[in-house]
Amino acid sequence: MPSPSGSPPGAPRHFTGRRTLLLAAGAAGLGAPALLAQTPPRVVVVGGGFAGATCARDLAAAGLAVTLVEPRAEYVACPFSNAVIAGLRQMEQQRFSYAALEANGLRRIAQPATGLEDGRVLLADGTTLPYDRLVLAPGIELRFDAITGYDAAAAGRMPHAWQAGPQTLLLRQQLEAMPDGGVVAIAAPANPFRCPPGPYERASLIAHYLKTHKPRSKLLILDAKDSFSKQRLFEAAWQALYPGLIEWVSLSFGGNVTEVDAAEGVLVTEFGRHRADVANVIPPQRAGAIARVAGVTDASGWCPVDPVTFESRLRPGVHVVGDAAIGGAMPKSAFTANAQARACAAAVVALLAGETPRPPKLINTCYSLLAPDYGISIAGVYSPRNGLLAEVEGAGGISPADAPPEIRAAEAAHAEGWFRVITQAVFG
Ligand SMILES: Cc1cc2nc3c(=O)[nH]c(=O)nc-3n(C[C@H](O)[C@H](O)[C@H](O)COP(=O)(O)OP(=O)(O)OC[C@H]3O[C@@H](n4cnc5c(N)ncnc54)[C@H](O)[C@@H]3O)c2cc1C
């Protein structure tokens, strides 16, 4: 595979950014010693999820001085967390430590970044980190101002479970406690949001749990959209696997949840009120808060970026990757986050070496599990066009509508294999 920058893969790089600066200081009689002139440029990466951890890893492997800023002691992965909610998987299988990254020499600072000032990242304890280039990968922030009555406290009764961890377990516990014959409601947001097929995978796996443990129960999806990812495949599977169990209410038929009463378990839409025994409210989202503080979000709440370098359109020297970024057709997924992070790392390495980054070709595949042995997928290829990441026509694909059970089972196994490989590559 060609190197994304001008140099052949594996060729030693000569970084110019910081060295030039120091040599210039020396030339001006400021006394920069020759030894200092060898110091590699400093890159700070904020956020140690699929995007940030991948990027930090690649940048460190290229010989840069990388600091990863991530406050949490462990990463809890969202992919496959729907299987935890359905009782098909243990939460422990979602947890990943930063120990391997640190053992490989990556410096991690266990604090949140709180701001940005004159080429320095501000940390919660008041200290600062200087950088030559900064990569922000903070994921999402849930918009607790979007649905009346749905704030952080309400999420304690109506879990979103859209950031894996205690919320995932809360939703699981609520399903277990619900009597047979109960109603589960999922409120799904409008686009764009993290993991477009995620609410429908969740609906499928919860339906699997209900069918096998509480067969008189019902599942209602209240949707702020009129269509969703892999819709035909999902709906065909729901008919085949869970007939009569799942009802999907689209935007046009009154699916948009505008208000909740968490104490009463009520979801209010433009067309009426729904009472649920278990309510999973997935609110609209925006880029993680630090992106807004850093001045790299636009009016949409997301971060516009250059599709070649992932450099912010709003703040030079700052790159944004993963869920926080927007810049075209790529859906927000862990697969995307990993692909963007690798391309961004290659571009940062090239820029710091004084080279021109090459336009990337990025792949995304979103697998969804509809039952333990029933998987489907959608794949796309993306490349820069007119300043955005555009889908390459004819290069992607979706699982066939009429596939036999062996194919669905094989896709379920592929999904597990993908998760094993990507988590090993990023955190192993
Ligand atoms: C239910 C569900 C199922 C999913 N299934 C799939 C799937 O099957 N396949 C798939 O590809 N994707 C899936 N996804 C989507 C995937 O989880 C996200 O797209 C992915 O996690 C995005 O990675 P990220 O690194 O951008 O953000 P995150 O994974 O959210 O990582 C962001 C990190 O930044 C840190 N951070 C935030 N703010 C700061 C700060 N101020 N300072 C320092 N650190 C900070 C956070 O602690 C966090 O560790 C799913 C999502 C959900 C909710």
Ligand as a Chemical Component Dictionary entry (heavy atoms), coordinates in Angstrom:
data_LIG
# 
_chem_comp.id                   LIG 
_chem_comp.type                 NON-POLYMER 
_chem_comp.pdbx_formal_charge   0 
_chem_comp.three_letter_code    LIG 
# 
loop_
_chem_comp_atom.comp_id 
_chem_comp_atom.atom_id 
_chem_comp_atom.alt_atom_id 
_chem_comp_atom.type_symbol 
_chem_comp_atom.charge 
_chem_comp_atom.model_Cartn_x 
_chem_comp_atom.model_Cartn_y 
_chem_comp_atom.model_Cartn_z 
_chem_comp_atom.pdbx_ordinal 
LIG C1  C1  C 0 -24.961 1.028  21.330 1  
LIG C2  C2  C 0 -23.848 1.326  20.368 2  
LIG C3  C3  C 0 -23.389 0.362  19.509 3  
LIG C4  C4  C 0 -22.361 0.631  18.625 4  
LIG N1  N1  N 0 -21.941 -0.360 17.775 5  
LIG C5  C5  C 0 -20.960 -0.092 16.896 6  
LIG C6  C6  C 0 -20.527 -1.114 15.998 7  
LIG O1  O1  O 0 -21.012 -2.238 16.000 8  
LIG N2  N2  N 0 -19.533 -0.795 15.130 9  
LIG C7  C7  C 0 -18.964 0.437  15.090 10 
LIG O2  O2  O 0 -18.054 0.655  14.289 11 
LIG N3  N3  N 0 -19.367 1.426  15.932 12 
LIG C8  C8  C 0 -20.343 1.189  16.823 13 
LIG N4  N4  N 0 -20.754 2.182  17.684 14 
LIG C9  C9  C 0 -20.199 3.555  17.551 15 
LIG C10 C10 C 0 -18.861 3.725  18.275 16 
LIG O3  O3  O 0 -18.963 3.334  19.625 17 
LIG C11 C11 C 0 -18.393 5.176  18.197 18 
LIG O4  O4  O 0 -18.549 5.634  16.877 19 
LIG C12 C12 C 0 -16.946 5.272  18.620 20 
LIG O5  O5  O 0 -16.832 4.960  19.990 21 
LIG C13 C13 C 0 -16.364 6.652  18.345 22 
LIG O6  O6  O 0 -15.044 6.718  18.810 23 
LIG P1  P1  P 0 -14.429 8.087  19.338 24 
LIG O7  O7  O 0 -13.023 7.752  19.716 25 
LIG O8  O8  O 0 -14.692 9.171  18.392 26 
LIG O9  O9  O 0 -15.269 8.438  20.650 27 
LIG P2  P2  P 0 -15.325 7.634  22.108 28 
LIG O10 O10 O 0 -15.236 6.207  21.835 29 
LIG O11 O11 O 0 -16.504 8.183  22.761 30 
LIG O12 O12 O 0 -14.014 8.126  22.806 31 
LIG C14 C14 C 0 -13.873 9.444  23.255 32 
LIG C15 C15 C 0 -12.907 9.471  24.435 33 
LIG O13 O13 O 0 -12.575 10.822 24.712 34 
LIG C16 C16 C 0 -12.508 11.002 26.104 35 
LIG N5  N5  N 0 -12.713 12.426 26.375 36 
LIG C17 C17 C 0 -13.838 13.154 26.179 37 
LIG N6  N6  N 0 -13.647 14.427 26.569 38 
LIG C18 C18 C 0 -12.365 14.509 26.995 39 
LIG C19 C19 C 0 -11.586 15.571 27.534 40 
LIG N7  N7  N 0 -12.081 16.801 27.727 41 
LIG N8  N8  N 0 -10.300 15.302 27.890 42 
LIG C20 C20 C 0 -9.767  14.071 27.709 43 
LIG N9  N9  N 0 -10.485 13.023 27.211 44 
LIG C21 C21 C 0 -11.761 13.250 26.870 45 
LIG C22 C22 C 0 -13.575 10.073 26.659 46 
LIG O14 O14 O 0 -13.310 9.739  28.011 47 
LIG C23 C23 C 0 -13.480 8.878  25.710 48 
LIG O15 O15 O 0 -12.611 7.892  26.204 49 
LIG C24 C24 C 0 -21.766 1.923  18.602 50 
LIG C25 C25 C 0 -22.227 2.909  19.485 51 
LIG C26 C26 C 0 -23.265 2.620  20.355 52 
LIG C27 C27 C 0 -23.734 3.700  21.301 53 
# 
loop_
_chem_comp_bond.comp_id 
_chem_comp_bond.atom_id_1 
_chem_comp_bond.atom_id_2 
_chem_comp_bond.value_order 
_chem_comp_bond.pdbx_ordinal 
LIG C1  C2  SING 1  
LIG C2  C3  SING 2  
LIG C2  C26 DOUB 3  
LIG C3  C4  DOUB 4  
LIG C4  N1  SING 5  
LIG C4  C24 SING 6  
LIG N1  C5  DOUB 7  
LIG C5  C6  SING 8  
LIG C5  C8  SING 9  
LIG C6  O1  DOUB 10 
LIG C6  N2  SING 11 
LIG N2  C7  SING 12 
LIG C7  O2  DOUB 13 
LIG C7  N3  SING 14 
LIG N3  C8  DOUB 15 
LIG C8  N4  SING 16 
LIG N4  C9  SING 17 
LIG N4  C24 SING 18 
LIG C9  C10 SING 19 
LIG C10 O3  SING 20 
LIG C10 C11 SING 21 
LIG C11 O4  SING 22 
LIG C11 C12 SING 23 
LIG C12 O5  SING 24 
LIG C12 C13 SING 25 
LIG C13 O6  SING 26 
LIG O6  P1  SING 27 
LIG P1  O7  DOUB 28 
LIG P1  O8  SING 29 
LIG P1  O9  SING 30 
LIG O9  P2  SING 31 
LIG P2  O10 DOUB 32 
LIG P2  O11 SING 33 
LIG P2  O12 SING 34 
LIG O12 C14 SING 35 
LIG C14 C15 SING 36 
LIG C15 O13 SING 37 
LIG C15 C23 SING 38 
LIG O13 C16 SING 39 
LIG C16 N5  SING 40 
LIG C16 C22 SING 41 
LIG N5  C17 SING 42 
LIG N5  C21 SING 43 
LIG C17 N6  DOUB 44 
LIG N6  C18 SING 45 
LIG C18 C19 SING 46 
LIG C18 C21 DOUB 47 
LIG C19 N7  SING 48 
LIG C19 N8  DOUB 49 
LIG N8  C20 SING 50 
LIG C20 N9  DOUB 51 
LIG N9  C21 SING 52 
LIG C22 O14 SING 53 
LIG C22 C23 SING 54 
LIG C23 O15 SING 55 
LIG C24 C25 DOUB 56 
LIG C25 C26 SING 57 
LIG C26 C27 SING 58 
# 
